[in-house]
Every structure is written in structure tokens, then in C-alpha cells.
Amino acid sequence: MMELSRTTLGIAVGLAGTLFLGYCVYFDQQRRKDPMFKKKLRERRQKAQNGTSRGSNLGGPFPDMTDHEAMQRFFLQQIQLGEELLAAGDLEAGVEHLGQAVAVCGQTQQLLSVLQQTIPAPIFHLLLKKLPEVSERLHRSMRAGNGAVLQEDDVE
């Protein structure tokens, strides 16, 4: 059996990576050249925007603040979405979802401490910068709905 040297293996892996990257660039260019691409993109964005504005009867992305079960589901969903988006490289959206989770959590300091240990420092600082904006939206929806925030034993 023939042994491959590290150099040969490295070159083969590099070549395969380059070919894959080239295919991705080619595919992206073909997608963007499609005359329907911009129209579909606009429709998708408009649909997403309309969905978020109608998603809550309080005029925001937050659920009914008086329903602890809905708040807990929302909290867990936001943490999961935030982690998935950060892993996929969409930092802005990931931080937005984590910020919403922090905003509805009754144990904000503990959650922030855990997040500080688990996410990279630049992303954590981005989260801290985003928190006042997300918290303000939460407070507006709470004033509109007279709701409550999750308590310590609700988040497990």
C-alpha cells in the first residue's frame, strides 16, 4: 500500500478546498444573476417583516408577559436561535435573539455571567451594547400588556 506524504495530503486537501470554494462563488454568482432573485428576496423580506409585526398582539416580538409558560418557551427558543445563528456566523441576528432571552429572563446577571463564559468576548460586548435597545422594547410591551418577567424557578 502506498503512503501519502503530508505534503501531498496537504496539497490534495488545499486543492479540494479551493475547488469547493470556487464552486460556492460560481453558484452564488449564478443565483444573483437570476432575474427573479431580487424580487424573491424582497418578497421574503417583506413577508418576514409582516410576520414579525403581526406576531404579537403587543406590537413586538415578545409573547404575552402574563403567561409564564409562553415566556419560558420564548426564552428557550431565543437562546437556541441565538446559539444557532452565532454558530452559522450571523452575529447580528444571533446577538438580537440572545438579547431578547436576556431581556425576558428574571435572572439577568446569572445569565449574563454564563454567556460571558461561553461566547467570545467581542460577541459578548456586542450583546451588552444591544441589551438596552432590546430591554426598552420589552418594557414597552410590558407597559402595553401589564405583564411579568420569568422568575428564577421558571428557567430550567
Residue pairs with C-beta under 8 A, 6 or more apart in sequence:
4 12
31 37
52 61
53 59
55 61
56 62
56 63
56 141
57 64
57 145
58 64
58 65
58 141
58 144
58 145
59 140
59 141
59 144
60 137
60 138
60 140
60 141
61 100
61 137
62 74
62 100
62 103
62 104
62 137
62 138
62 141
63 70
63 71
63 73
63 74
64 70
64 71
64 145
64 147
65 71
65 141
65 142
65 145
65 146
65 147
65 148
65 149
66 145
66 146
66 147
66 148
68 148
68 150
68 151
68 154
71 104
71 148
71 149
71 150
71 154
72 150
72 154
72 155
74 100
74 104
75 101
75 104
75 105
75 150
75 155
78 97
78 98
78 100
78 101
78 104
79 97
79 98
79 101
81 94
81 97
82 94
82 95
82 96
82 97
82 98
82 101
83 94
83 98
84 94
85 91
85 93
85 94
85 97
86 94
86 95
86 98
86 119
86 123
88 94
91 123
91 126
94 123
95 123
95 126
95 127
95 130
96 130
96 134
98 115
98 119
98 127
99 127
99 130
99 131
99 133
99 134
100 134
100 138
101 111
102 108
102 111
102 112
102 115
102 127
102 131
102 134
103 131
103 134
103 135
103 137
103 138
104 138
104 149
104 150
105 111
105 149
105 150
105 155
106 149
106 150
106 151
106 152
106 154
106 155
107 150
107 152
107 155
111 155
112 128
115 124
115 127
116 124
119 127
141 147
142 149
